[in-house]
Amino acid sequence: MQKPAIEAAREIGLKTLVVDANPKAVCVPFADRFEPVDLKDREGLLSLARSMRKSLEGVFTAGTDFSASVSYVAEKCGLPSHSYSAACNASNKILMRKCFEKSSVPSPDFVEIHRSQIASFLDPKTLDSMKFPKVVKPSDNMGARGCRLVRCKGEFLSAIDDAVRNSRTGTAIFEDYMHGPEFSIDAVVYGGSVTITGFADRHIFYEPYFIEMGHTMPTSIDEDRRRELILTFVRGIQALGLTCGVAKADIKYTENGPMIGEIAARLSGGYMSGWTYPYASGLNLTREAMLIALGRKPEELLSRRVRLDISGSPCDIYEVPCTGTSAERAWISMPGTVCGVYGFDSCASHPFVRNCMSRTSSGDSVDFPRNNVEKCGNVIALASRREMAVLAAESAVSQLVLRLEPENPATEVFLMGMTKKSEDMFPPDAFQIDSETRKALDGYLDGAGTISEGEKTSAKIPICLQKIADNVKDWNHRSIRKTLELFDSISPDHGAVDEKLFWNALIRGGIQGVLYISDVTRKS
C-alpha cells in the first residue's frame, strides 16, 4: 500500500525514507533509504525524524493504522498533519465511539471490554440480557483481524478472546451490529473544507467474519442516500477533530439511516486510494494528499473539485467525481499448501484488467480467510460502464487456480467438512446449493461409480447439477461447468477417481477440491 506514496514522492522530486519493523517489507527495495523502526515505536520514529530534521519535509502513510504515529512525529517536528489527539481519536475505536456519541454522530452502541474484564461478562444473567447479533473487534487493529459477528451468547467467549489477542492494548469493543449495505469513502480535509475523493460499494462475505471480497467504484446507491452518507461522514470527521490531511470511512446505510463503522485519519487500503480511485477519476489522490503533508497546495485537486450542495452541512463539501468504473475483486483459497499456480498470465491480459496482484506462490501455506490479510490476491479492472468493469474483474479472478499439495491434513479436514462442526458452517462450501439439490445429489452418489482415466468430467455433470451448472458460482466466480472445464484442461490425463469423492469435493472445494482428490487418488 506504500508503493503509490513512494512513487508520488519521486514524482514531486523528493527522496523517501521508509520505516518498518520488517526489513523484508515488500516496498523496502523501492525506498531511497530504509530504517528498521517499529511503527508503534513513536519515540523511535521521532528520534529518527529529528536526526534528519534539516532535510525532512513531511511524514506520510496510506493504508495502515499508524496515522497516530505519523501525527505524533509531524506535530513534534512542526510539520503539517492532523493533530496527534485527533489521530488518536481516529485510531482507537473506543475514543472514536465516545467522540461520535458526544457530537451525536450516529454509530453503534458499544461497551469496552479489557482482557481482565472478560470473566465478568460470562455471568449467565449478563449474557442473557444482551440482544444479539453483536460485533466484537479489537480497539486498535486493522484488516478485520479479530473482528467477527457474535450471533448468540455461545459465541461470545471465543470471539472476545480472539479480539483481545489481536489488540495491542488487550482491549476490545463489543457493539450492536449494523444491518445494511456498506460503503467506503475517502476524503481530503484541507482549508476548512472536505473533498470527497472516492465512494465505493464494499462487498462483504462469509459470516461470522467480515471478508471484503472487493469493492466497486463509484457506488450504485441513489443520490439522496449517497448525500446522507457523505454528510454523516463529514460530521464524523469534525467530531474527531481531523483538520489537515485525509480521512477514510467505513459506513453503512441502515434502516435508521447512515451509521459510521469507523473513520481513519489516513487514505484507504484495499487498493482503493492508490489504484481504483485514480483509475476511475484520473486524479492521483496519493500525490495530492502528500502535497498537503508537505505544506504545499494540492493544485490539481482544488482545480478539479466541484461543490456539493448538501443541506445541513457543517462546512463546504466538494467532490472530484469518477468518470469511469473501477472494480476490485479478491481471490481466496481453501486450506493447504500451494504446489502450482495456473491462469495468472491470462488473468493479467484480460480485457479491461489493469492489475492482477498475487500474494501467493508455490510452497506457501494458505487458509480460508478469517480477516482481510489472508486473501490470496486481487484483480483490478477499469471500464466505461459498471457492468463491464465488474464482469472483467470477476472473469479474471475465475481464471486463477491454486493447486494444493496432496495428503495435507488441513486440506483433508476441510474437504471432509469437519470445520463445519467447529465453527457453525464456517468455512462455507465453495458451491452453495439448496437442500433439494443436495438431497438429489446424495441420491445420485449412493449408486455412483467411477470417472474413468482421462475422461472429460465436464461431460459427466449429474442431472441434478445440470440445472445450476451455469448460474451457481463459487468463491472465485466460477460456475460448476467452468470449474470442470478448467479441471479437464489442467489435468487431462487424470487417473480414475471415485465419483462420490469427486462430486463431493467439487461442491465443498471447487476446482481445488477436485484437483486435490484427483492428485491424492493418483498418488495412492
Secondary structure, 3 states (H helix, E strand, C coil): CCHHHHHHHHHHCCCCEEECCCCCCCCHHHCCEEECCCCCCHHHHHHHHHHCCCCCCCCCCECCCCHHHHHHHHHHHCCCCCCHHHHHHCCCHHHHHHHHHHCCCCCCCEEEEEHHHHHHHCCHHHHHCCCCCEEEEECCCCCCCCCEEECCHHHHHHHHHHHHHCCCCCEEEEEECCCCCEEEEEEEEECCEEEEEEEEEEEEECCCCCEEEEEEECCCCCHHHHHHHHHHHHHHHHHHCCCCEEEEEEEEEECCEEEEEEEECCECCCCHHHHHHHHHHCCCHHHHHHHHHCCCCCHHHHHHCEEECCCCCCCCEEECCCCCEEEEEEECCCCEEEEEEECHHHHHCCCCEEEEEECCCCCCEECCCCCCCCCCEEEEEEECCHHHHHHHHHHHHHCCEEEECCCCHHHHHHHCCHHHHHCCCCCCCCCCCCHHHHHHHHHHHHCCCEECCCCCHHHCCCHHHHCCCCCCECCCCCEHHHHHHHHHHHCCCCCCEEHHHHHHHHHHHHHHHHHHHHHHHHHC
